[in-house]
Amino acid sequence: MKYLVTGVAGFIGFYVAQRLLSAGHQVVGLDNLDDYYDVSLKKARLDLIASHERFTFFKGDLNDSHTVADLFILHRFQRVVHLAAQAGVRYSLDNPHAYTNTNITGFLNILEGCRHHKIEHLLYASSSSVYGLNRKLPFSTDDSVDHPISLYAATKKANELMAHSYSHLYGIPTTGLRFFTVYGPWGRPDMALFKFTRAILAGDAIDVYNHGNMWRDFTYIDDITEAVVRLLNIIPVADKQWKVEDGSPASSSAPYRIYNIGNSQPVMLTDYIAAIESATGIEARKNMLPIQPGDVHETSADTKPLYEAIGFKPKTDVKSGVKRFVDWYRNFYQI
């Protein structure tokens, strides 16, 4: 098949493209290579797949409706994996327009491409951040997510609503993926594992928010990728028996589904740091700080619906996953 993977130079997009190519598919990758974080890391990811004969890279911006429309016309995709986004909770506090431009306008352009070219399945990245003020754990896709606490989370919730409207109006099968704190080799420099590892190896102190009293459902990148690739073949169909009054928000009378993709084993931040210390062999110097605006205290994923759909649930333990990242980091940066 021919796939469009947006955000192909990004963390998850790079892994998904690799898996699709290794399975014999054609992949067209779209990325604007913006400087939100180190562009050389994005280019290094691309270098690993750029020479593949079934891979085509297109540098372009999702916000440009003509660019996106032309891409759909030229390549005639069968399926789309939309992973491009402006990421980061804290960055959204200072740069809100970057989120509405990419996460709202950009997503609309993808939906329009899917609409006009009869795409058979659109998978798109949502986020565990949509759970916002929810306190019932584990977070379930059966629960309401109407109280986000960051603009980033609000744009991801908006993506789910936009996808539903297009599924309902035009019959486009859409699947939203609520990722829970993804980590691993080739990860993003703005995330905790990358920042902590870099600081610890450099002998610098790390900032530990809420004095380390936070829990995250850290999910290893290989598990994320496996779930995404399996879900590509689980194409949603309309559930004619579904009703708003008693149906799950994760389903619909339209061909629309939402899944959590998480490890279902929350880890305390201090234990996560201990895993990094173990992998590096260095004890971290810590600046204990209060919780930051937009942060939630705990995340935990209910992945039963995911397992029922694909027979798989993430399982990599944090100690193993962190060790693999640190080994990659030392090798990549020659430390």
C-alpha positions as CSV (number, residue, x, y, z in Angstrom):
1,M,0.0,0.0,0.0
2,K,1.0,3.6,-0.2
3,Y,1.0,5.6,3.0
4,L,1.4,9.2,3.9
5,V,3.2,9.6,7.2
6,T,3.2,13.2,8.5
7,G,5.9,14.3,10.9
8,V,8.1,11.6,9.4
9,A,11.3,13.2,10.8
10,G,9.7,13.2,14.3
11,F,10.2,10.7,17.0
12,I,7.2,8.4,16.4
13,G,6.8,9.2,12.7
14,F,10.4,8.0,12.0
15,Y,9.7,4.6,13.8
16,V,6.3,4.1,12.1
17,A,7.8,4.8,8.6
18,Q,10.6,2.3,9.3
19,R,8.1,-0.4,10.1
20,L,5.9,0.3,7.1
21,L,8.9,0.2,4.8
22,S,10.2,-3.0,6.3
23,A,6.8,-4.5,5.7
24,G,7.0,-3.7,2.0
25,H,4.8,-0.7,1.8
26,Q,5.4,2.6,0.0
27,V,5.8,5.6,2.3
28,V,5.6,9.3,1.5
29,G,6.9,11.3,4.4
30,L,5.9,14.9,5.1
31,D,7.8,17.1,7.5
32,N,8.6,20.8,7.7
33,L,11.8,20.2,9.7
34,D,11.0,23.1,12.0
35,D,13.5,24.2,14.7
36,Y,11.3,23.5,17.8
37,Y,14.1,21.2,18.7
38,D,17.5,20.3,17.1
39,V,17.0,20.0,13.4
40,S,20.2,17.9,13.0
41,L,18.5,15.1,15.1
42,K,15.5,15.2,12.7
43,K,17.8,15.0,9.7
44,A,19.8,12.1,11.3
45,R,16.5,10.2,11.6
46,L,15.7,10.9,8.0
47,D,19.1,9.8,6.8
48,L,18.3,6.3,8.1
49,I,15.4,5.9,5.8
50,A,16.1,8.4,3.0
51,S,17.8,5.8,0.7
52,H,15.0,3.3,0.9
53,E,13.7,2.7,-2.6
54,R,10.0,2.8,-1.4
55,F,10.5,6.0,0.6
56,T,9.8,9.6,-0.7
57,F,10.4,12.6,1.4
58,F,8.6,15.8,0.9
59,K,9.5,18.9,2.9
60,G,6.4,21.0,3.4
61,D,4.1,22.7,5.9
62,L,0.8,21.3,7.0
63,N,-0.6,24.8,7.3
64,D,-0.3,25.3,3.5
65,S,-3.6,23.9,2.2
66,H,-2.4,24.0,-1.4
67,T,0.8,22.0,-0.6
68,V,-1.2,19.4,1.2
69,A,-3.9,19.2,-1.5
70,D,-1.2,18.8,-4.2
71,L,0.5,16.0,-2.2
72,F,-2.8,14.0,-2.1
73,I,-3.4,14.6,-5.8
74,L,0.1,13.5,-6.8
75,H,0.5,10.4,-4.7
76,R,-3.0,8.9,-4.3
77,F,-2.5,7.5,-0.8
78,Q,-4.6,4.7,0.5
79,R,-4.0,5.3,4.2
80,V,-2.7,8.2,6.2
81,V,-0.8,8.2,9.5
82,H,-0.9,11.8,10.8
83,L,1.7,12.3,13.5
84,A,2.9,15.8,12.8
85,A,2.0,18.3,15.5
86,Q,3.3,21.1,17.6
87,A,4.2,19.1,20.7
88,G,4.9,20.1,24.3
89,V,2.7,21.3,27.1
90,R,4.9,24.0,28.6
91,Y,5.8,25.5,25.2
92,S,2.1,26.0,24.5
93,L,1.9,28.5,27.4
94,D,4.4,30.8,25.6
95,N,3.6,30.1,21.9
96,P,-0.1,29.4,21.6
97,H,-0.4,30.4,18.0
98,A,2.1,27.6,17.0
99,Y,-0.5,25.1,18.3
100,T,-3.5,26.5,16.5
101,N,-1.6,26.8,13.3
102,T,-0.2,23.3,13.2
103,N,-2.6,21.2,15.3
104,I,-5.8,22.8,14.1
105,T,-5.3,24.3,10.6
106,G,-2.8,21.6,9.7
107,F,-5.1,18.8,10.8
108,L,-8.0,20.4,8.9
109,N,-5.9,20.2,5.7
110,I,-5.2,16.5,6.3
111,L,-8.9,15.9,6.8
112,E,-9.8,17.7,3.6
113,G,-7.2,15.6,1.7
114,C,-8.7,12.4,3.2
115,R,-12.2,13.6,2.3
116,H,-11.5,14.4,-1.4
117,H,-9.4,11.3,-2.1
118,K,-11.5,8.6,-0.3
119,I,-8.7,7.6,2.1
120,E,-9.6,4.2,3.5
121,H,-8.2,4.8,7.0
122,L,-6.8,7.9,8.9
123,L,-4.8,7.3,12.1
124,Y,-3.9,10.4,14.0
125,A,-2.0,11.3,17.1
126,S,-4.0,12.5,20.1
127,S,-2.5,12.6,23.6
128,S,-3.1,11.5,27.2
129,S,-3.1,15.2,27.9
130,V,-6.7,15.4,26.9
131,Y,-7.7,13.8,30.3
132,G,-6.8,17.1,31.9
133,L,-8.6,17.5,35.3
134,N,-9.8,13.9,35.3
135,R,-8.9,12.1,38.6
136,K,-10.4,8.6,38.1
137,L,-7.6,6.2,37.3
138,P,-6.7,4.5,35.1
139,F,-7.8,7.0,32.4
140,S,-10.5,5.3,30.2
141,T,-11.6,6.2,26.7
142,D,-15.1,5.7,28.1
143,D,-14.7,8.9,30.3
144,S,-15.5,12.4,29.3
145,V,-12.4,14.6,28.5
146,D,-14.0,18.1,28.5
147,H,-11.6,19.8,31.0
148,P,-8.1,20.1,29.4
149,I,-5.5,22.2,31.4
150,S,-3.2,23.3,28.5
151,L,-3.8,24.6,25.1
152,Y,-1.8,21.7,23.7
153,A,-4.4,19.3,25.3
154,A,-7.2,21.4,24.0
155,T,-5.9,21.2,20.4
156,K,-5.7,17.4,20.7
157,K,-9.3,17.2,22.0
158,A,-10.3,19.4,19.1
159,N,-8.6,17.0,16.7
160,E,-10.8,14.2,18.0
161,L,-13.9,16.3,17.5
162,M,-12.9,17.3,14.0
163,A,-12.1,13.7,13.1
164,H,-15.6,12.7,14.3
165,S,-17.3,15.3,12.3
166,Y,-15.5,14.2,9.1
167,S,-16.2,10.5,9.9
168,H,-19.9,11.4,10.3
169,L,-20.3,13.6,7.3
170,Y,-18.1,11.8,4.8
171,G,-17.7,8.3,6.1
172,I,-13.9,8.6,6.6
173,P,-12.7,5.9,9.0
174,T,-10.7,7.7,11.6
175,T,-8.7,6.3,14.6
176,G,-7.4,8.6,17.3
177,L,-4.4,7.5,19.4
178,R,-4.0,8.8,22.9
179,F,-0.2,8.3,23.5
180,F,1.1,8.2,27.0
181,T,4.6,9.7,27.6
182,V,6.5,8.0,24.8
183,Y,10.3,7.5,25.4
184,G,13.2,5.6,23.9
185,P,16.1,6.0,21.5
186,W,15.9,8.9,19.0
187,G,13.5,10.6,21.4
188,R,12.7,14.3,21.6
189,P,15.2,16.6,23.4
190,D,12.4,18.5,25.1
191,M,11.2,15.4,27.0
192,A,12.4,14.4,30.5
193,L,14.5,11.4,29.6
194,F,16.5,13.3,27.1
195,K,16.9,16.4,29.3
196,F,17.8,14.4,32.4
197,T,20.3,12.2,30.6
198,R,22.0,15.1,28.9
199,A,22.3,17.0,32.2
200,I,23.5,14.1,34.3
201,L,26.2,13.1,31.8
202,A,27.3,16.8,31.7
203,G,27.4,17.0,35.5
204,D,24.6,19.5,35.6
205,A,21.7,19.6,38.0
206,I,18.2,18.5,36.8
207,D,14.9,20.3,37.5
208,V,12.5,17.9,39.3
209,Y,9.0,19.3,39.3
210,N,6.5,18.7,42.2
211,H,9.5,17.5,44.1
212,G,9.4,14.2,42.2
213,N,5.9,13.4,43.3
214,M,4.4,12.8,39.9
215,W,3.5,9.5,38.2
216,R,3.7,8.9,34.5
217,D,2.6,6.0,32.3
218,F,6.0,5.9,30.5
219,T,5.5,3.9,27.2
220,Y,8.5,2.6,25.2
221,I,8.7,3.6,21.5
222,D,8.8,0.0,20.2
223,D,5.5,-0.7,21.9
224,I,3.9,2.5,20.6
225,T,5.0,1.6,17.0
226,E,3.7,-2.0,17.3
227,A,0.3,-0.8,18.4
228,V,0.1,1.8,15.6
229,V,1.0,-0.6,12.9
230,R,-1.5,-3.2,14.1
231,L,-4.3,-0.6,14.4
232,L,-3.7,0.4,10.7
233,N,-5.5,-2.8,9.8
234,I,-8.4,-2.3,12.3
235,I,-10.5,0.0,10.2
236,P,-13.4,1.4,12.1
237,V,-17.0,0.8,10.9
238,A,-20.1,2.6,11.9
239,D,-22.0,1.2,14.9
240,K,-25.6,1.6,14.0
241,Q,-26.7,0.7,17.5
242,W,-24.6,3.4,19.2
243,K,-26.4,6.3,20.9
244,V,-25.0,9.4,22.5
245,E,-27.0,8.8,25.7
246,D,-25.4,5.4,26.5
247,G,-22.6,4.9,24.1
248,S,-18.8,5.2,24.8
249,P,-17.2,8.5,23.7
250,A,-14.5,6.3,22.1
251,S,-17.0,4.9,19.6
252,S,-19.8,6.3,17.4
253,S,-22.5,5.7,14.9
254,A,-19.8,7.0,12.5
255,P,-16.6,5.0,11.6
256,Y,-14.7,6.5,14.4
257,R,-12.6,5.1,17.3
258,I,-10.3,6.3,20.1
259,Y,-7.7,4.2,21.9
260,N,-5.3,4.7,24.7
261,I,-1.7,3.5,24.0
262,G,0.1,3.3,27.3
263,N,2.1,0.9,29.4
264,S,-0.6,0.7,32.2
265,Q,2.3,0.6,34.7
266,P,2.7,4.2,36.1
267,V,6.1,5.0,37.5
268,M,6.9,7.7,40.0
269,L,9.2,10.4,38.6
270,T,11.9,9.8,41.3
271,D,12.0,6.1,40.2
272,Y,12.3,7.1,36.6
273,I,15.3,9.3,37.6
274,A,16.7,6.4,39.5
275,A,16.6,4.3,36.3
276,I,18.6,7.0,34.5
277,E,21.1,7.1,37.3
278,S,21.5,3.3,37.1
279,A,22.0,3.4,33.4
280,T,24.5,6.2,33.5
281,G,26.2,5.2,36.6
282,I,26.0,8.7,37.9
283,E,23.9,10.1,40.8
284,A,21.9,13.2,39.7
285,R,22.0,16.5,41.4
286,K,18.4,17.7,41.8
287,N,16.7,21.0,41.9
288,M,13.4,20.3,43.6
289,L,10.7,22.6,42.2
290,P,6.9,23.0,42.5
291,I,4.5,21.6,39.9
292,Q,4.3,23.6,36.7
293,P,1.2,25.1,35.0
294,G,-0.3,22.6,32.6
295,D,1.2,19.6,34.4
296,V,-1.0,16.8,35.8
297,H,-0.1,14.8,38.9
298,E,-0.6,11.3,37.5
299,T,-1.4,9.5,34.2
300,S,-2.4,5.8,33.8
301,A,-3.9,4.2,30.8
302,D,-6.7,1.7,30.6
303,T,-5.6,-0.3,27.5
304,K,-8.2,-3.1,27.7
305,P,-10.0,-1.9,24.5
306,L,-6.6,-1.7,22.7
307,Y,-5.8,-5.3,23.6
308,E,-9.3,-6.5,22.6
309,A,-8.8,-4.8,19.2
310,I,-5.3,-5.9,18.3
311,G,-4.2,-8.6,20.9
312,F,-1.3,-6.5,22.1
313,K,-0.6,-4.1,24.9
314,P,2.7,-2.2,25.7
315,K,4.9,-4.1,28.1
316,T,8.5,-2.8,28.1
317,D,9.6,-2.0,31.7
318,V,11.1,1.4,32.4
319,K,14.5,0.1,33.6
320,S,15.1,-1.7,30.3
321,G,13.7,1.1,28.1
322,V,15.8,3.8,29.8
323,K,18.9,1.7,29.5
324,R,18.4,1.4,25.8
325,F,18.0,5.1,25.5
326,V,21.1,5.9,27.5
327,D,23.1,3.5,25.4
328,W,21.8,5.1,22.2
329,Y,22.5,8.6,23.6
330,R,26.1,7.8,24.5
331,N,26.7,6.3,21.0
332,F,24.9,9.0,19.0
333,Y,26.6,11.9,20.8
334,Q,29.9,10.0,21.3
335,I,29.9,10.3,25.1
